[in-house]
């Protein structure tokens, strides 16, 4: 995995863990996305990263209105993945 991609995903993982989400459904969704990011970081040779961008795009739609910091972090990671060809 490209170091820029890995660094971006590490940053995203940390940011997702720092955010306070009170809605139970959003909290569960955030935990799933955070786990997908961690899986990709921990096992870059697996094909997690092929679907990670799609998951991040869907998550950004969920969090756009109520949690702009989360959405911004997701968009940043999506752009890094896109630039890396994922």
KATA-V919043 format. One record per helix or strand of 3 or more residues. SS is the DSSP state (a for helix, b for strand). FROM is the first residue (numbers start at 1). TO is the last residue. Records with the same first field share a line. If there is no record, write none. Layout:
SS->FROM-TO + FROM-TO
//
This chain:
a->3-18 + 24-42 + 48-63 + 68-83
//
